[in-house]
Amino acid sequence: LYDKALEGHKRSLDIHLKVLGGEHVDVATTYDDMGTVFESQGLYDKALEHHKKCLDISLKVLGGEDVDVATTYGNMGRVFESQGLYDKALEHMKKSLDIHLK
């Protein structure tokens, strides 16, 4: 099932990149979704790579106080927690919380 999910996300990403370009919220969301699938597979480095791509686009397009940015920080925090990197997890979860509290 993970392979099918990633295949669908990859198709979606290809279409979004072609139609919308690389700096669009839909592209960012697709990267985030792919990161979540990789996390579910225990592929934490790939998960972080995709969440980071999402974060970079989201910060540029939406700014640092958007709820989607907060969600991505939270997703990254969850991956760091799964890796046992609790300081990094806490740092990212705090960023997420700070945005939600604004």
Residue frames as a rotation matrix with the C-alpha (Angstrom) as fourth column:
LEU 1
0.551 0.834 0.000 0.00
0.834 -0.551 0.000 0.00
0.000 0.000 -1.000 0.00
TYR 2
0.338 -0.496 -0.800 2.83
0.228 -0.781 0.581 2.40
-0.913 -0.379 -0.151 0.75
ASP 3
-0.699 -0.639 0.321 4.21
0.428 -0.014 0.904 1.98
-0.573 0.769 0.284 -2.75
LYS 4
-0.165 0.734 0.659 0.81
0.944 -0.077 0.322 2.76
0.287 0.675 -0.680 -4.27
ALA 5
0.713 0.402 -0.574 0.45
0.605 -0.768 0.213 5.80
-0.355 -0.499 -0.790 -2.03
LEU 6
-0.069 -0.834 -0.547 3.87
0.138 -0.551 0.823 7.10
-0.988 -0.019 0.153 -3.00
GLU 7
-0.675 -0.119 0.728 3.15
0.707 0.174 0.685 6.41
-0.208 0.978 -0.034 -6.67
GLY 8
0.327 0.894 0.307 -0.01
0.918 -0.377 0.121 8.50
0.224 0.242 -0.944 -6.46
HIS 9
0.669 -0.145 -0.729 1.76
0.317 -0.831 0.457 11.31
-0.672 -0.537 -0.510 -4.62
LYS 10
-0.442 -0.897 0.023 4.58
0.337 -0.142 0.931 11.25
-0.832 0.419 0.364 -7.19
ARG 11
-0.374 0.408 0.833 2.08
0.911 -0.005 0.412 11.56
0.172 0.913 -0.370 -10.06
SER 12
0.709 0.678 -0.193 0.39
0.705 -0.681 0.197 14.41
0.002 -0.276 -0.961 -8.24
LEU 13
0.293 -0.700 -0.651 3.73
0.256 -0.599 0.759 16.10
-0.921 -0.389 0.004 -7.63
ASP 14
-0.639 -0.549 0.538 4.72
0.626 0.034 0.779 15.80
-0.446 0.835 0.322 -11.29
ILE 15
0.043 0.756 0.653 1.43
0.917 -0.290 0.275 17.38
0.398 0.586 -0.706 -12.38
HIS 16
0.804 0.281 -0.524 1.62
0.524 -0.752 0.400 20.15
-0.282 -0.596 -0.752 -9.80
LEU 17
-0.082 -0.923 -0.377 5.20
0.347 -0.381 0.857 20.99
-0.934 -0.060 0.351 -10.71
LYS 18
-0.649 -0.142 0.748 4.33
0.755 0.002 0.656 21.11
-0.095 0.990 0.106 -14.40
VAL 19
0.135 0.849 0.511 1.16
0.809 -0.392 0.438 23.17
0.572 0.354 -0.740 -13.99
LEU 20
0.918 0.377 -0.124 1.88
0.360 -0.658 0.661 25.29
0.168 -0.651 -0.740 -10.91
GLY 21
0.263 -0.904 0.336 5.65
-0.323 -0.411 -0.853 25.47
0.909 0.116 -0.400 -10.70
GLY 22
-0.216 -0.526 -0.823 7.86
0.487 0.673 -0.557 24.61
0.847 -0.521 0.111 -7.77
GLU 23
-0.983 -0.164 -0.077 6.74
0.153 -0.522 -0.839 27.35
0.097 -0.837 0.539 -5.39
HIS 24
-0.245 0.964 0.102 3.09
-0.560 -0.227 0.797 26.57
0.792 0.138 0.595 -4.78
VAL 25
-0.263 0.197 0.945 1.28
-0.947 0.133 -0.291 25.43
-0.183 -0.971 0.151 -1.65
ASP 26
0.804 0.595 -0.022 -0.07
-0.583 0.780 -0.227 22.33
-0.118 0.195 0.974 -3.43
VAL 27
0.346 -0.791 -0.505 3.49
-0.194 0.466 -0.863 21.26
0.918 0.397 0.008 -4.25
ALA 28
-0.526 -0.540 0.657 4.45
-0.713 -0.141 -0.687 21.79
0.463 -0.830 -0.311 -0.60
THR 29
0.206 0.717 0.666 1.47
-0.926 0.362 -0.103 19.75
-0.315 -0.595 0.739 0.60
THR 30
0.862 0.089 -0.498 2.38
-0.335 0.839 -0.429 16.88
0.380 0.537 0.753 -1.68
TYR 31
-0.164 -0.976 -0.146 5.94
-0.284 0.189 -0.940 16.83
0.944 -0.113 -0.309 -0.36
ASP 32
-0.453 0.050 0.890 4.55
-0.890 -0.092 -0.447 16.80
0.059 -0.995 0.086 3.19
ASP 33
0.630 0.761 0.155 2.20
-0.756 0.646 -0.104 13.93
-0.179 -0.052 0.982 2.35
MET 34
0.572 -0.520 -0.635 5.08
-0.167 0.684 -0.710 11.96
0.803 0.511 0.305 0.86
GLY 35
-0.467 -0.775 0.426 7.10
-0.561 -0.113 -0.820 12.61
0.683 -0.622 -0.382 4.00
THR 36
-0.003 0.572 0.820 4.31
-0.969 0.202 -0.145 11.15
-0.248 -0.795 0.553 6.11
VAL 37
0.897 0.289 -0.334 4.27
-0.391 0.871 -0.296 7.98
0.206 0.397 0.895 4.00
PHE 38
0.106 -0.941 -0.321 8.05
-0.148 0.304 -0.941 7.63
0.983 0.148 -0.107 4.32
GLU 39
-0.458 -0.221 0.861 7.73
-0.847 -0.187 -0.498 8.12
0.271 -0.957 -0.102 8.08
SER 40
0.519 0.758 0.395 5.13
-0.825 0.565 -0.001 5.34
-0.224 -0.325 0.919 8.23
GLN 41
0.832 -0.287 -0.475 7.65
-0.065 0.800 -0.596 3.08
0.552 0.527 0.647 6.51
GLY 42
0.783 -0.578 -0.230 10.36
0.371 0.138 0.918 3.98
-0.499 -0.804 0.322 9.02
LEU 43
0.082 -0.729 0.680 12.35
0.960 -0.126 -0.252 5.80
0.269 0.673 0.689 6.32
TYR 44
0.526 0.252 -0.812 13.04
0.696 -0.676 0.241 8.78
-0.489 -0.692 -0.531 8.55
ASP 45
-0.503 -0.763 -0.405 15.75
0.324 -0.601 0.730 10.47
-0.801 0.236 0.550 6.48
LYS 46
-0.786 0.297 0.543 13.52
0.540 -0.097 0.836 10.46
0.301 0.950 -0.084 3.40
ALA 47
0.279 0.924 -0.263 10.61
0.942 -0.210 0.264 11.66
0.188 -0.321 -0.928 5.52
LEU 48
0.231 -0.254 -0.939 12.63
0.521 -0.783 0.340 14.60
-0.822 -0.568 -0.049 6.82
GLU 49
-0.819 -0.556 0.143 13.92
0.384 -0.346 0.856 15.40
-0.426 0.756 0.497 3.35
HIS 50
-0.469 0.715 0.519 10.35
0.684 -0.077 0.725 15.70
0.558 0.695 -0.453 2.04
HIS 51
0.511 0.622 -0.593 9.04
0.856 -0.428 0.290 17.59
-0.074 -0.656 -0.751 5.07
LYS 52
-0.204 -0.686 -0.699 11.97
0.476 -0.693 0.541 20.01
-0.856 -0.222 0.468 4.70
LYS 53
-0.868 -0.035 0.496 11.08
0.485 -0.282 0.828 20.62
0.111 0.959 0.262 1.04
CYS 54
0.133 0.988 0.084 7.54
0.837 -0.157 0.524 21.35
0.531 0.001 -0.847 2.15
LEU 55
0.410 -0.006 -0.912 8.75
0.762 -0.547 0.346 23.68
-0.501 -0.837 -0.220 4.89
ASP 56
-0.642 -0.741 -0.194 11.04
0.481 -0.588 0.650 25.62
-0.596 0.324 0.734 2.55
ILE 57
-0.682 0.465 0.565 8.26
0.506 -0.257 0.823 26.21
0.528 0.847 -0.060 0.04
SER 58
0.303 0.900 -0.315 5.66
0.856 -0.111 0.505 26.98
0.419 -0.422 -0.804 2.71
LEU 59
0.060 -0.352 -0.934 7.85
0.729 -0.624 0.282 29.53
-0.682 -0.698 0.220 4.46
LYS 60
-0.889 -0.457 0.026 8.52
0.331 -0.602 0.726 31.28
-0.316 0.654 0.687 1.17
VAL 61
-0.652 0.686 0.324 4.92
0.336 -0.121 0.934 31.23
0.680 0.718 -0.152 -0.06
LEU 62
0.326 0.912 -0.249 2.89
0.567 0.023 0.823 31.44
0.757 -0.409 -0.510 3.16
GLY 63
0.066 -0.378 0.923 5.23
-0.587 -0.763 -0.270 33.05
0.807 -0.525 -0.272 5.68
GLY 64
-0.723 -0.612 -0.322 6.34
-0.109 0.561 -0.821 31.85
0.682 -0.558 -0.472 9.08
GLU 65
-0.813 0.443 0.378 3.03
-0.484 -0.152 -0.862 32.22
-0.325 -0.884 0.338 10.90
ASP 66
-0.115 0.791 -0.601 0.77
-0.893 0.183 0.411 30.05
0.435 0.584 0.685 8.74
VAL 67
0.399 0.385 0.832 -0.95
-0.772 0.631 0.078 26.97
-0.495 -0.673 0.549 10.18
ASP 68
0.969 -0.090 -0.228 0.43
-0.083 0.755 -0.651 24.81
0.231 0.650 0.724 7.33
VAL 69
0.053 -0.990 0.133 3.95
-0.443 -0.143 -0.885 25.79
0.895 -0.012 -0.446 8.40
ALA 70
-0.115 -0.012 0.993 3.06
-0.990 0.080 -0.114 24.82
-0.078 -0.997 -0.021 11.96
THR 71
0.839 0.489 0.240 1.79
-0.459 0.872 -0.170 21.45
-0.293 0.032 0.956 10.76
THR 72
0.690 -0.640 -0.338 5.03
-0.040 0.433 -0.900 20.76
0.722 0.635 0.274 8.92
TYR 73
-0.256 -0.754 0.605 7.11
-0.759 -0.231 -0.609 21.69
0.598 -0.615 -0.513 11.98
GLY 74
0.213 0.434 0.876 4.96
-0.893 0.450 -0.006 19.25
-0.397 -0.781 0.483 13.95
ASN 75
0.974 0.131 -0.184 5.44
-0.208 0.836 -0.507 16.52
0.088 0.532 0.842 11.35
MET 76
0.225 -0.968 -0.111 9.19
-0.252 0.052 -0.966 17.02
0.941 0.245 -0.232 11.46
GLY 77
-0.220 -0.256 0.941 9.10
-0.955 -0.140 -0.261 16.95
0.199 -0.956 -0.214 15.26
ARG 78
0.691 0.562 0.455 7.28
-0.627 0.779 -0.012 13.62
-0.361 -0.277 0.890 15.17
VAL 79
0.807 -0.467 -0.362 9.97
0.001 0.614 -0.790 12.15
0.591 0.636 0.496 12.88
PHE 80
-0.167 -0.905 0.391 12.76
-0.532 -0.251 -0.808 13.41
0.830 -0.343 -0.440 15.15
GLU 81
0.098 0.289 0.952 10.94
-0.977 0.212 0.036 11.87
-0.191 -0.934 0.303 18.10
SER 82
0.956 0.294 -0.014 10.75
-0.286 0.920 -0.269 8.54
-0.066 0.261 0.963 16.26
GLN 83
0.464 -0.866 -0.186 14.50
0.050 0.235 -0.971 8.75
0.884 0.441 0.152 15.73
GLY 84
0.502 -0.242 -0.830 15.10
0.859 0.250 0.447 9.39
0.099 -0.938 0.334 19.42
LEU 85
-0.606 -0.677 0.418 16.33
0.647 -0.725 -0.235 12.93
0.462 0.128 0.877 18.68
TYR 86
0.131 0.828 -0.546 14.29
0.990 -0.085 0.110 14.46
0.045 -0.555 -0.831 21.47
ASP 87
-0.333 -0.295 -0.896 15.95
0.415 -0.899 0.141 17.89
-0.847 -0.325 0.422 21.56
LYS 88
-0.995 -0.023 -0.096 15.26
-0.079 -0.408 0.909 18.40
-0.060 0.913 0.404 17.86
ALA 89
-0.440 0.895 -0.066 11.76
0.736 0.402 0.545 17.00
0.515 0.192 -0.836 18.28
LEU 90
0.069 0.447 -0.892 11.03
0.900 -0.414 -0.138 19.43
-0.431 -0.793 -0.431 21.09
GLU 91
-0.694 -0.412 -0.591 12.47
0.134 -0.880 0.456 22.35
-0.708 0.238 0.665 19.11
HIS 92
-0.940 0.336 0.048 10.19
0.023 -0.080 0.997 21.63
0.339 0.938 0.067 16.15
MET 93
-0.185 0.910 -0.370 7.12
0.894 0.312 0.320 20.92
0.407 -0.272 -0.872 18.28
LYS 94
-0.176 0.063 -0.982 7.69
0.675 -0.719 -0.167 24.23
-0.716 -0.693 0.084 20.09
LYS 95
-0.947 -0.152 -0.283 7.84
-0.097 -0.704 0.703 26.09
-0.307 0.694 0.652 16.78
SER 96
-0.649 0.761 -0.003 4.58
0.401 0.345 0.848 24.44
0.647 0.549 -0.529 15.79
LEU 97
-0.012 0.652 -0.758 2.92
1.000 0.005 -0.010 25.33
-0.003 -0.759 -0.652 19.08
ASP 98
-0.554 -0.276 -0.786 4.15
0.391 -0.919 0.047 28.93
-0.735 -0.281 0.617 18.95
ILE 99
-0.975 0.222 -0.024 2.54
-0.116 -0.408 0.905 29.42
0.191 0.885 0.424 15.54
HIS 100
-0.346 0.901 -0.263 -0.73
0.628 0.430 0.649 27.84
0.697 0.060 -0.714 16.68
LEU 101
-0.076 0.306 -0.949 -0.85
0.958 -0.242 -0.154 30.12
-0.277 -0.921 -0.275 19.72
LYS 102
-0.919 -0.297 -0.259 -0.53
0.220 -0.932 0.288 33.33
-0.327 0.208 0.922 17.68
